[in-house]
Amino acid sequence: MSLDEQIINQYSKRSVNSNLYAGGYYVDHVQKEIKENISKVLNKEFKEFGNLSLLEIGAGNGTNAEIFLNLGFKIENIFFNELLPERIVAIKSNYPNNTIFEGNAIEIDINQKFDIVFQSTVFTSILNKVDREKLTEKMLSLLKPNGIILWYDFIYNNPKNKDVRKVDVKELKLLFAKSSSIYYKKITLAPPIGRKVKKFYKLFNIPFLRSHILAIIKK
């Protein structure tokens, strides 16, 4: 099975179980926490955002763009990559004047470099080690000399979901062994706990119970 077929198959299963990804206390807390932490790490890396260019790999419906627009990125400097046709349609609807690189990010030709290449829970949907390595090389190749990869993904397997596979810190460091530095921080209360505690998210959100990392990877 090709990577394209694998991803399409996985996300068709997710659409059947779309209630698992619906909003609520847990999702609201997670999204707020992601926004706050991205703001903190990027403010340490850059003095201003108006002239920075950003490409999101596997951009979904494009909703993450709001995080960067709120920080001061210019809309025309945000670029999208997406494989799934229905999500491409959604991006075009929400951001009709922006560039979308359609298809498998490993294979498409992108003839420009970016200050930031961002991925959010894309690598854990890629099960094949070789494809993970290829996408790593692709993302690094798309960076400007002083650019960074912004990374958000989970570090523990979900025994109930065989369609995803963790990328723990050890693997992250192996994937980006050629990089000059990697900074990471554990965030996000593990979903099984977070969905149960709901509005008490902050009380339980301690490092031991967190399931994801936010990382800055420098070329």
C-alpha positions in Angstrom: 0.0 0.0 0.0 1.4 3.4 -1.0 1.6 6.2 1.6 -1.2 8.1 -0.2 -3.5 5.0 0.0 -2.6 4.5 3.7 -3.4 8.0 4.7 -6.7 8.1 2.7 -7.7 4.8 4.3 -6.8 6.0 7.8 -8.8 9.3 7.5 -11.8 7.5 6.1 -11.9 5.5 9.3 -11.6 8.7 11.3 -14.6 10.3 9.5 -16.7 7.4 10.7 -15.7 8.1 14.3 -15.8 11.9 13.9 -17.4 12.3 17.3 -14.0 11.4 18.9 -12.6 14.6 17.3 -15.5 16.9 18.1 -15.2 20.0 20.3 -15.8 20.2 24.0 -13.9 21.0 27.2 -11.0 18.8 26.3 -10.5 20.0 22.7 -10.9 23.6 23.8 -8.2 23.2 26.5 -5.8 21.4 24.1 -6.2 24.1 21.4 -5.6 26.9 23.8 -2.6 25.2 25.3 -1.1 24.6 21.8 -1.6 28.2 20.8 0.0 29.5 24.0 3.0 27.3 23.7 3.6 28.0 20.0 3.5 31.7 20.8 6.1 31.3 23.5 8.5 29.2 21.5 8.3 31.4 18.4 8.7 34.6 20.3 12.0 33.2 21.6 13.1 32.4 18.0 12.0 35.5 16.1 11.8 39.2 16.9 8.8 39.8 14.5 6.6 37.7 12.3 5.4 40.0 9.6 8.0 38.9 7.0 8.2 35.3 8.0 7.0 32.6 5.6 5.4 29.4 6.9 4.4 26.1 5.2 2.2 23.6 7.0 2.6 20.0 6.0 -0.7 18.1 6.1 -2.6 21.2 6.9 -6.0 19.6 7.2 -8.8 22.2 6.8 -6.3 25.0 7.3 -7.6 25.9 10.8 -4.1 26.1 12.3 -3.4 29.2 10.2 -5.3 31.2 12.7 -2.6 30.5 15.3 0.0 32.3 13.2 -2.3 35.1 11.9 -3.0 36.0 15.5 0.8 36.2 16.2 1.2 38.7 13.4 2.0 36.6 10.3 0.8 38.0 7.0 -1.9 35.9 5.4 0.0 35.9 2.1 3.0 34.3 3.8 1.2 31.2 4.9 1.3 28.2 2.6 -0.5 24.9 2.8 0.2 21.3 1.8 -2.6 18.7 1.9 -3.2 15.3 0.4 -7.0 14.7 1.0 -9.3 16.2 -1.6 -12.1 17.2 0.7 -9.6 19.1 3.0 -8.1 20.8 0.0 -11.5 22.1 -0.9 -11.9 23.4 2.7 -8.6 25.2 2.6 -9.5 26.8 -0.8 -12.8 27.9 0.7 -11.3 29.5 3.8 -8.1 30.9 2.1 -8.9 31.3 -1.6 -5.9 33.5 -2.3 -3.3 31.3 -0.7 -0.9 28.8 -2.3 -1.8 25.1 -1.7 0.7 22.4 -2.6 -1.6 19.5 -3.3 -0.6 15.9 -2.8 2.0 13.8 -0.9 4.5 16.2 0.6 7.4 13.8 -0.1 6.7 13.9 -3.9 5.5 17.3 -4.8 7.9 20.0 -6.2 8.1 23.1 -4.1 10.5 25.6 -5.5 10.9 27.9 -2.6 12.2 28.0 1.0 10.5 28.8 4.2 11.3 30.3 7.6 9.1 27.7 9.3 7.9 24.3 8.2 5.1 23.1 10.5 3.7 19.7 11.1 0.9 18.7 13.6 0.2 15.0 14.1 1.2 14.1 10.6 4.2 11.9 11.3 2.2 9.6 13.7 -0.1 8.9 10.7 2.9 7.6 8.7 3.6 4.0 9.7 6.5 3.3 7.4 10.0 4.1 8.7 11.3 4.9 5.2 8.4 7.3 4.5 9.1 9.1 7.8 12.8 9.5 6.9 11.9 10.8 3.4 9.5 13.4 4.8 12.1 14.4 7.4 14.6 15.1 4.6 11.9 16.9 2.5 11.0 19.3 5.4 14.7 20.1 6.1 15.2 20.8 2.4 12.4 23.3 2.4 14.0 25.5 5.2 15.9 28.7 4.7 19.4 28.6 6.2 18.2 29.9 9.6 14.7 28.3 9.4 13.1 26.0 11.9 10.8 23.0 11.9 7.9 23.5 14.3 6.7 20.0 15.4 3.6 18.9 17.4 2.9 15.2 17.8 2.3 12.4 20.3 4.9 10.2 22.0 2.9 7.2 23.2 1.1 4.6 21.3 -2.7 4.2 21.5 -3.3 0.5 21.9 -6.9 1.0 20.6 -5.7 2.6 17.3 -3.3 0.6 15.1 -3.6 3.2 12.3 -1.2 5.6 14.1 2.2 5.1 15.7 4.1 7.2 18.1 7.1 9.3 17.5 8.9 9.4 20.8 11.8 11.7 21.7 14.4 9.0 20.8 13.0 8.6 17.3 12.6 12.3 16.8 16.3 12.8 17.5 17.2 10.0 15.2 15.1 11.4 12.4 16.7 14.8 12.8 20.2 13.6 13.7 21.6 16.0 11.1 19.9 19.0 12.7 21.9 21.6 14.7 19.6 21.5 17.7 16.3 20.2 19.0 14.3 21.8 21.7 11.1 20.1 23.0 8.5 20.4 25.7 5.8 17.9 26.8 2.3 19.4 26.5 -1.3 18.1 26.1 -3.0 16.0 28.8 -3.4 12.5 27.4 -6.7 12.2 25.6 -8.2 9.3 27.6 -7.6 11.3 30.8 -8.5 14.7 29.3 -11.9 13.5 27.9 -12.8 12.1 31.3 -11.8 15.1 33.5 -13.2 17.7 31.0 -13.3 21.1 32.7 -10.7 20.0 35.3 -8.1 19.7 32.5 -5.7 22.2 34.2 -5.7 20.3 37.5 -4.5 17.1 35.8 -2.3 18.6 33.2 1.1 17.7 34.8 4.2 16.5 32.8 3.7 12.8 33.8 0.3 12.7 32.2 1.1 14.6 29.0 1.2 12.7 25.7 2.5 15.1 23.1 5.6 17.2 22.5 6.0 20.6 20.9 9.5 20.8 19.3 11.7 23.4 17.6 14.2 21.8 15.2 16.9 23.9 13.7 18.5 23.1 10.4 
